[in-house]
Amino acid sequence: MHLYIRHKEFATICCVADNDFVDISKLDIDDHHMEEVWNSPYMKNLRLQLINNEAPDACHVCASQEKLGNIHVVKAGFNSNIKDRDLLLRVREAKNNNGELNKFPKNIGWDASKTCNLNCVICSPYNSTMWQRNADIRYEIDGYNKKNAPPKDTNIESIRKFVPYIKDLYIAGGEPTISVDSLKLLQYCIDYDYAKNMSVSFNTNFTCYNPKFVELISQFKSCHLNLSLDGHGAINEWVRVPSKWAVIEDNFNKWKNEPKLSNVQLIITAAVSIYSIMYLPRLFNWRNNSDNTLVNSTCITLNTVYGPGFLNPYNLPKDLKDEFNKNMLELKFLNLFETRKTLSYIKEINNSSPVYKDYYLWLAKLRRYTKNIDERFNLDSKKTFSELIFLHENND
């Protein structure tokens, strides 16, 4: 039912599938018919693997997380369609036709553009124009080479061909609210009368209030905005530099007073890194104690930052994992959904093992990266993360 179109104009299984395994025969959507992409040898074989209850290599991120006791949010979203009659028909057709499907995907993900106004430290030059200016910071740590040409943005024609079949559209970035191509595609869906039957979802850093974007999404059947907020106040400002928390709170006020957005649901989606994990209670408490009714009624979901590996929260020392567990269990959760998801996430962290077997190698990479970020953006990690003693040099 689903296809994901990345930067470089290549398709893959979903937004978290491992690139080392997934290239769908490197079929460029602009140069081949979409039938070739949708029924490439890779995709047909993948469907047969799933029908036979075999785990594809590309799905190892979700598989690894599930072993720790927490179903990945992307997999959980797809699982919600398990009783969909169309899905059952597709499974039957693929089983009878050696993996081939005549029906096109009705759920599409699209990396519209790398255009972004932030330089989030958990992101990379592959996904942000701001990061491309500072790629040398990452090159020193994990080998990203600034001299390599970054992937080009996806041509809008790549996604437009699928629009007549789409029921659910997910647009990523960059920052989709300021992406010219994402706005063009939304307008196209409206102009050709597809929007009223289509649900759209976005990840946004919530630092931009674009009236044009607001006007467009108000005309869709429904809209989910996943707000990428990783902490409260100074924590978010450091991790998602150069965001300003006052701007984010002001945007909550603007959205609260926008009468056109009755079809929009907001969810705070925190990308949990080694920097932010111990400060998550502050984010929940801000939400719980806010005077803004929109903030007060917005769910929080937690997702692990897997790469680069030195930012993965699995590396958190055992005593701090225990403290994290204690502090999170003392929180008040919004509803049953949030309670279940948060408890599953706590279980994932408690059951996790460090990504680096060599603790001091991990620590050296993390400290060097933190120092690079401080110096490049005139930040002060010692002040922002004063409780994370291991982050700072001369505190072994």
C-alpha positions as CSV (number, residue, x, y, z in Angstrom):
1,M,0.0,0.0,0.0
2,H,3.0,2.3,0.6
3,L,5.9,3.8,-1.2
4,Y,8.5,6.3,0.0
5,I,10.2,8.7,-2.4
6,R,13.5,10.1,-1.1
7,H,15.8,12.9,-2.2
8,K,17.7,11.8,-5.2
9,E,14.4,10.7,-6.7
10,F,14.7,7.1,-5.6
11,A,12.0,5.0,-4.0
12,T,12.2,2.9,-0.9
13,I,9.9,0.9,1.4
14,C,9.4,3.6,4.1
15,C,11.1,6.5,5.8
16,V,13.1,4.4,8.3
17,A,14.1,1.6,5.9
18,D,17.9,1.1,5.9
19,N,19.5,2.6,2.8
20,D,22.3,0.0,2.9
21,F,19.7,-2.5,1.8
22,V,17.1,-0.6,-0.1
23,D,17.5,0.9,-3.5
24,I,14.7,-0.8,-5.5
25,S,17.1,-1.5,-8.3
26,K,17.9,2.3,-8.4
27,L,14.9,3.0,-10.6
28,D,14.6,6.8,-11.1
29,I,10.9,7.7,-11.1
30,D,11.5,10.5,-13.6
31,D,13.1,8.2,-16.1
32,H,10.9,5.1,-15.8
33,H,7.2,4.4,-15.7
34,M,5.9,4.2,-12.1
35,E,4.8,0.7,-12.9
36,E,8.5,-0.2,-13.1
37,V,9.1,1.3,-9.7
38,W,6.1,-0.2,-8.0
39,N,6.7,-3.6,-9.4
40,S,10.5,-3.7,-9.5
41,P,12.2,-7.0,-8.7
42,Y,13.1,-5.7,-5.3
43,M,9.6,-4.8,-4.4
44,K,8.1,-8.0,-5.7
45,N,10.6,-10.1,-3.7
46,L,9.9,-7.9,-0.6
47,R,6.2,-8.6,-0.8
48,L,6.8,-12.3,-1.1
49,Q,9.1,-12.2,1.9
50,L,6.4,-10.5,4.0
51,I,3.7,-12.9,2.8
52,N,5.9,-15.8,3.9
53,N,6.5,-14.1,7.3
54,E,10.2,-13.5,6.5
55,A,11.8,-10.3,7.9
56,P,13.5,-8.2,5.2
57,D,17.0,-6.9,6.0
58,A,15.9,-3.4,5.3
59,C,13.4,-3.6,8.2
60,H,16.1,-4.2,10.9
61,V,15.5,-0.8,12.6
62,C,11.9,-1.7,13.5
63,A,12.8,-5.3,14.2
64,S,15.6,-4.2,16.6
65,Q,13.4,-1.8,18.4
66,E,10.6,-4.3,18.7
67,K,13.0,-6.8,20.4
68,L,13.5,-4.1,23.1
69,G,9.8,-4.0,23.8
70,N,8.6,-1.1,21.8
71,I,6.9,-1.2,18.3
72,H,8.3,1.6,16.1
73,V,5.8,4.4,15.5
74,V,6.0,3.9,11.7
75,K,5.3,0.2,11.9
76,A,2.5,0.8,14.4
77,G,1.0,3.3,11.9
78,F,1.0,0.7,9.1
79,N,-0.3,-2.0,11.4
80,S,-3.4,0.1,12.0
81,N,-4.4,-0.8,8.4
82,I,-4.2,-4.5,9.0
83,K,-8.0,-5.0,8.7
84,D,-8.3,-2.8,5.6
85,R,-10.2,-4.8,2.9
86,D,-8.0,-3.3,0.2
87,L,-4.9,-4.5,1.9
88,L,-6.2,-8.0,2.1
89,L,-7.0,-7.9,-1.6
90,R,-3.5,-6.7,-2.3
91,V,-1.9,-9.5,-0.3
92,R,-4.0,-12.0,-2.2
93,E,-3.1,-10.5,-5.6
94,A,0.7,-10.4,-4.7
95,K,0.6,-14.0,-3.5
96,N,-1.0,-15.1,-6.8
97,N,1.1,-13.0,-9.1
98,N,4.7,-13.6,-7.8
99,G,4.7,-10.4,-5.9
100,E,3.3,-8.1,-8.6
101,L,0.5,-5.7,-7.9
102,N,-1.8,-3.9,-10.4
103,K,-3.0,-1.4,-7.8
104,F,-0.8,1.6,-7.2
105,P,0.2,2.7,-3.6
106,K,-2.5,4.7,-1.8
107,N,-0.1,5.8,0.9
108,I,2.9,7.8,-0.2
109,G,5.8,9.4,1.7
110,W,7.8,12.1,0.0
111,D,11.0,14.0,0.9
112,A,9.9,17.2,-0.8
113,S,13.0,19.3,-0.3
114,K,16.1,19.8,1.9
115,T,15.2,23.5,2.3
116,C,15.3,24.2,6.1
117,N,15.7,27.1,8.4
118,L,17.4,25.1,11.2
119,N,20.6,23.2,11.8
120,C,19.3,20.5,14.1
121,V,22.3,18.7,15.6
122,I,20.5,15.3,15.2
123,C,20.1,16.0,11.5
124,S,22.6,15.9,8.6
125,P,23.6,17.6,5.4
126,Y,21.5,15.1,3.5
127,N,18.3,16.6,4.8
128,S,18.9,20.3,5.5
129,T,20.3,23.2,3.4
130,M,21.4,24.8,6.7
131,W,23.5,21.7,7.5
132,Q,25.1,21.7,4.1
133,R,26.8,25.0,5.1
134,N,28.3,23.3,8.2
135,A,29.0,19.8,6.8
136,D,32.6,20.0,8.0
137,I,31.4,19.5,11.5
138,R,30.1,16.1,10.7
139,Y,32.9,15.2,8.3
140,E,35.4,15.4,11.2
141,I,33.2,13.0,13.3
142,D,31.6,10.5,11.0
143,G,33.1,10.9,7.6
144,Y,30.5,13.0,5.7
145,N,32.5,14.7,3.0
146,K,31.5,18.3,2.3
147,K,33.1,18.0,-1.1
148,N,30.6,15.3,-2.1
149,A,27.6,16.8,-3.9
150,P,24.5,16.6,-1.7
151,P,21.5,14.8,-3.0
152,K,19.3,16.9,-5.3
153,D,15.7,17.7,-4.4
154,T,13.1,15.4,-5.8
155,N,11.3,16.6,-8.9
156,I,7.7,17.3,-8.2
157,E,6.7,15.3,-11.2
158,S,8.0,12.2,-9.4
159,I,5.2,12.4,-6.8
160,R,2.5,14.0,-9.0
161,K,2.1,10.9,-11.1
162,F,0.9,9.0,-8.0
163,V,-1.6,11.7,-6.8
164,P,-4.8,10.2,-8.3
165,Y,-4.3,7.0,-6.3
166,I,-3.2,8.6,-2.9
167,K,-5.4,8.5,0.2
168,D,-2.7,9.3,2.7
169,L,0.2,11.7,1.8
170,Y,3.2,12.2,4.1
171,I,5.6,15.1,3.2
172,A,9.0,15.4,4.9
173,G,11.9,17.7,4.5
174,G,13.8,19.9,5.2
175,E,11.0,22.0,6.6
176,P,7.8,21.3,4.5
177,T,6.0,24.5,5.6
178,I,8.5,26.6,3.6
179,S,9.2,24.2,0.8
180,V,8.1,25.6,-2.6
181,D,7.5,22.1,-4.0
182,S,5.5,20.9,-1.1
183,L,3.2,23.9,-1.4
184,K,2.9,23.4,-5.1
185,L,1.9,19.8,-4.6
186,L,-0.8,20.7,-2.0
187,Q,-2.1,23.3,-4.5
188,Y,-2.1,20.7,-7.3
189,C,-4.2,18.3,-5.1
190,I,-6.7,21.1,-4.4
191,D,-6.9,22.3,-8.0
192,Y,-7.7,18.8,-9.3
193,D,-10.2,18.0,-6.6
194,Y,-8.1,15.3,-4.8
195,A,-7.6,17.1,-1.5
196,K,-11.1,16.6,-0.1
197,N,-10.6,12.8,-0.1
198,M,-6.9,12.9,1.0
199,S,-5.3,12.9,4.4
200,V,-1.9,14.7,4.7
201,S,0.7,14.6,7.4
202,F,4.0,16.6,8.0
203,N,6.9,16.8,10.3
204,T,7.6,20.4,11.2
205,N,10.0,22.2,13.5
206,F,7.1,24.6,14.3
207,T,9.3,27.7,14.0
208,C,7.5,28.9,10.9
209,Y,3.9,30.2,10.6
210,N,3.2,30.3,6.9
211,P,-0.3,31.6,6.1
212,K,-0.2,30.0,2.7
213,F,0.5,26.6,4.2
214,V,-2.3,27.1,6.7
215,E,-4.8,28.0,3.9
216,L,-3.8,24.9,1.8
217,I,-4.0,22.2,4.5
218,S,-7.4,23.5,5.7
219,Q,-8.8,22.2,2.4
220,F,-7.8,18.6,2.9
221,K,-9.9,15.8,4.4
222,S,-7.6,15.8,7.5
223,C,-4.1,16.8,8.5
224,H,-1.6,15.5,11.1
225,L,1.2,17.9,12.1
226,N,4.0,16.2,13.9
227,L,5.8,18.9,15.8
228,S,9.5,18.1,16.1
229,L,10.1,19.4,19.7
230,D,12.8,17.6,21.6
231,G,12.8,19.4,24.8
232,H,11.6,22.5,26.6
233,G,13.1,25.9,26.3
234,A,17.0,26.0,26.1
235,I,17.2,22.2,25.5
236,N,15.2,22.5,22.2
237,E,17.1,25.7,21.3
238,W,20.5,23.9,21.6
239,V,19.4,20.6,19.8
240,R,17.5,22.5,17.1
241,V,19.7,25.5,16.6
242,P,18.9,28.3,15.9
243,S,15.3,27.8,17.0
244,K,13.8,30.1,19.7
245,W,11.3,28.7,22.2
246,A,9.4,32.0,22.4
247,V,8.7,31.7,18.7
248,I,7.4,28.2,19.1
249,E,5.1,29.2,21.9
250,D,3.9,32.2,19.9
251,N,3.1,29.8,17.0
252,F,1.0,27.7,19.4
253,N,-1.1,30.8,20.1
254,K,-1.5,31.5,16.4
255,W,-2.7,28.0,15.7
256,K,-5.1,28.1,18.6
257,N,-6.8,31.1,17.2
258,E,-7.0,29.8,13.6
259,P,-10.6,29.0,12.8
260,K,-9.8,27.2,9.5
261,L,-7.9,24.3,11.2
262,S,-10.7,22.1,12.6
263,N,-9.3,19.3,10.4
264,V,-5.8,19.5,11.9
265,Q,-4.4,17.3,14.7
266,L,-1.2,18.3,16.4
267,I,1.2,15.8,18.0
268,I,4.6,16.6,19.6
269,T,7.1,14.1,18.2
270,A,10.3,14.2,20.2
271,A,13.5,12.8,18.6
272,V,15.2,11.4,21.6
273,S,19.0,11.8,21.6
274,I,21.7,11.5,24.2
275,Y,21.3,15.2,24.7
276,S,17.6,15.4,25.3
277,I,16.6,12.1,27.0
278,M,17.2,13.2,30.6
279,Y,15.2,16.4,30.0
280,L,12.1,14.8,28.6
281,P,10.2,15.3,32.0
282,R,10.5,19.1,31.5
283,L,8.8,18.8,28.1
284,F,5.9,16.8,29.6
285,N,5.6,19.1,32.6
286,W,5.5,22.2,30.3
287,R,2.7,20.5,28.3
288,N,0.8,19.5,31.5
289,N,1.1,22.9,33.1
290,S,0.6,25.2,30.1
291,D,-2.1,27.8,30.1
292,N,-2.5,27.3,26.4
293,T,-5.4,24.8,25.8
294,L,-3.9,23.7,22.5
295,V,-0.6,22.8,24.2
296,N,-2.4,21.2,27.1
297,S,-4.3,18.8,24.9
298,T,-1.4,17.8,22.6
299,C,0.0,14.3,22.8
300,I,3.8,13.6,23.1
301,T,5.4,10.6,21.3
302,L,9.0,9.6,21.7
303,N,11.3,8.3,18.9
304,T,14.9,7.2,19.2
305,V,17.7,9.0,17.2
306,Y,19.5,6.1,15.6
307,G,22.1,8.0,13.7
308,P,24.8,9.1,14.0
309,G,25.4,6.3,16.5
310,F,27.1,8.5,19.1
311,L,23.9,10.5,19.6
312,N,21.8,7.4,20.2
313,P,20.3,7.5,23.7
314,Y,21.0,3.7,24.1
315,N,24.5,4.9,25.0
316,L,23.3,6.5,28.2
317,P,25.2,5.2,31.3
318,K,23.2,2.6,33.3
319,D,22.8,4.8,36.4
320,L,21.2,7.5,34.2
321,K,18.9,5.0,32.5
322,D,17.7,4.1,36.0
323,E,17.2,7.8,36.8
324,F,15.4,8.3,33.5
325,N,13.1,5.4,34.3
326,K,12.2,6.8,37.8
327,N,11.6,10.4,36.6
328,M,9.4,9.4,33.6
329,L,7.2,7.1,35.8
330,E,6.4,10.0,38.1
331,L,4.9,12.0,35.2
332,K,1.2,12.6,34.5
333,F,0.3,11.4,31.0
334,L,-2.4,12.9,28.8
335,N,-4.4,9.8,27.9
336,L,-4.2,6.0,27.5
337,F,-2.5,6.2,24.1
338,E,0.3,8.4,25.5
339,T,0.6,6.3,28.6
340,R,1.1,3.1,26.6
341,K,3.5,4.6,24.1
342,T,5.6,6.2,26.9
343,L,5.8,3.1,29.0
344,S,6.8,1.1,25.9
345,Y,9.6,3.7,25.2
346,I,10.8,3.5,28.8
347,K,11.0,-0.3,28.3
348,E,13.0,0.2,25.1
349,I,15.6,2.4,26.8
350,N,15.9,0.1,29.8
351,N,16.4,-3.0,27.6
352,S,18.9,-1.3,25.2
353,S,22.6,-1.8,25.0
354,P,25.2,0.9,24.1
355,V,25.8,1.2,20.4
356,Y,29.6,1.5,21.1
357,K,31.3,-1.3,22.9
358,D,34.2,1.0,23.6
359,Y,32.8,3.6,26.0
360,Y,35.8,5.9,25.7
361,L,35.6,5.9,21.8
362,W,31.9,6.9,22.1
363,L,32.7,9.6,24.7
364,A,35.5,11.0,22.6
365,K,33.2,11.3,19.5
366,L,30.3,12.8,21.5
367,R,32.5,15.4,23.3
368,R,34.2,16.4,20.1
369,Y,30.9,16.8,18.3
370,T,29.4,18.8,21.2
371,K,32.4,21.1,21.3
372,N,32.2,21.6,17.5
373,I,28.5,22.6,17.8
374,D,29.2,25.0,20.7
375,E,32.0,26.8,18.8
376,R,30.2,27.0,15.4
377,F,26.9,28.3,16.8
378,N,28.2,30.2,19.9
379,L,26.4,27.9,22.3
380,D,27.2,26.7,25.8
381,S,26.5,23.0,26.3
382,K,27.9,23.1,29.8
383,K,25.2,25.5,30.8
384,T,22.4,23.9,28.8
385,F,23.2,20.3,29.8
386,S,24.8,21.0,33.2
387,E,23.5,17.7,34.6
388,L,25.1,15.6,31.9
389,I,28.5,15.5,33.5
390,F,29.9,12.9,31.1
391,L,29.4,15.4,28.2
392,H,32.0,17.8,29.4
393,E,35.8,17.4,29.3
394,N,37.9,16.9,32.4
395,N,34.9,15.3,34.2
396,D,35.7,11.6,33.8
